[in-house]
Amino acid sequence: MKKANKGQQFIAKELPDAEMKKLLSEAGKLLKAMRDDRTTLERFAYEISISRSQMSKYEAGGDMLFSTFLRLLHGLDITGEEFFKELQKKSRKIV
């Protein structure tokens, strides 16, 4: 954890790597479940213009660009709010 210099205060809370990996894994599982309800991995990846291997990586908990996340949400026809509400239910942790 970073230490503040004398007279300096940190406002942002650091997210430990282990917690980040856990959240990414849970998000990936949710993306997979939502995508499975609609179509195959191959078809979905094609329809949102990303490679099948990248989609597989994201569903396994891989990190992604925010623009890619928005593309996935759009392809699933859900809002960020809907996604995070569902993620919160699944992980039982406030995201």
C-alpha positions as CSV (number, residue, x, y, z in Angstrom):
1,M,0.0,0.0,0.0
2,K,1.2,3.5,-0.9
3,K,2.1,5.9,1.9
4,A,1.1,9.5,1.8
5,N,3.9,12.1,2.1
6,K,3.8,14.3,5.2
7,G,0.8,16.6,5.0
8,Q,-0.7,14.6,2.1
9,Q,-3.9,12.5,2.3
10,F,-5.0,9.8,-0.1
11,I,-8.6,9.9,-1.1
12,A,-8.8,6.8,-3.3
13,K,-8.8,3.4,-1.7
14,E,-6.4,0.9,-3.3
15,L,-8.0,-2.4,-4.6
16,P,-5.7,-5.3,-3.7
17,D,-4.7,-7.6,-6.7
18,A,-6.4,-10.6,-5.2
19,E,-9.7,-8.7,-4.9
20,M,-9.4,-7.4,-8.4
21,K,-8.8,-11.0,-9.8
22,K,-11.9,-12.2,-7.8
23,L,-14.1,-9.4,-9.2
24,L,-12.9,-9.9,-12.8
25,S,-13.6,-13.6,-12.4
26,E,-17.1,-13.0,-11.2
27,A,-17.7,-10.5,-13.9
28,G,-16.5,-13.0,-16.5
29,K,-18.8,-15.7,-15.2
30,L,-21.7,-13.3,-15.4
31,L,-20.8,-12.2,-18.9
32,K,-20.7,-15.8,-20.0
33,A,-24.0,-16.6,-18.3
34,M,-25.7,-13.7,-20.0
35,R,-24.2,-14.5,-23.3
36,D,-25.1,-18.2,-23.0
37,D,-28.7,-17.2,-22.6
38,R,-28.7,-15.5,-25.9
39,T,-26.3,-17.2,-28.3
40,T,-23.0,-19.1,-28.8
41,L,-19.6,-17.6,-28.1
42,E,-18.7,-17.6,-31.8
43,R,-21.8,-15.8,-33.0
44,F,-21.8,-13.2,-30.2
45,A,-18.1,-12.4,-30.8
46,Y,-18.7,-12.1,-34.5
47,E,-21.8,-9.8,-34.0
48,I,-19.9,-7.4,-31.7
49,S,-16.7,-7.5,-33.8
50,I,-14.2,-9.1,-31.4
51,S,-12.3,-12.3,-31.8
52,R,-13.6,-15.5,-30.3
53,S,-10.4,-15.9,-28.3
54,Q,-10.7,-12.4,-26.8
55,M,-14.4,-13.1,-25.8
56,S,-13.3,-16.4,-24.2
57,K,-10.6,-14.5,-22.3
58,Y,-13.1,-12.0,-21.0
59,E,-15.5,-14.7,-19.9
60,A,-12.6,-16.3,-18.0
61,G,-12.0,-13.1,-16.1
62,G,-9.5,-11.4,-18.3
63,D,-9.1,-7.6,-18.1
64,M,-10.5,-5.4,-20.9
65,L,-10.7,-1.9,-22.1
66,F,-13.7,0.1,-21.0
67,S,-14.7,0.6,-24.6
68,T,-14.8,-3.2,-25.0
69,F,-16.9,-3.5,-21.8
70,L,-19.4,-1.0,-23.3
71,R,-19.4,-3.0,-26.6
72,L,-20.2,-6.2,-24.6
73,L,-23.0,-4.5,-22.7
74,H,-24.5,-3.1,-25.9
75,G,-24.3,-6.5,-27.5
76,L,-26.1,-8.0,-24.5
77,D,-28.7,-5.2,-24.6
78,I,-28.2,-4.3,-21.0
79,T,-27.1,-1.2,-19.1
80,G,-24.1,-0.9,-16.9
81,E,-26.5,-0.5,-13.9
82,E,-28.2,-3.8,-14.8
83,F,-24.9,-5.6,-15.1
84,F,-23.5,-4.3,-11.8
85,K,-26.7,-5.0,-9.9
86,E,-26.6,-8.6,-11.2
87,L,-22.9,-8.8,-10.4
88,Q,-23.6,-7.6,-6.8
89,K,-26.2,-10.3,-6.4
90,K,-23.8,-13.0,-7.6
91,S,-20.8,-11.9,-5.7
92,R,-22.6,-10.6,-2.6
93,K,-20.2,-7.7,-2.5
94,I,-20.8,-4.1,-3.3
95,V,-19.0,-3.3,-6.5
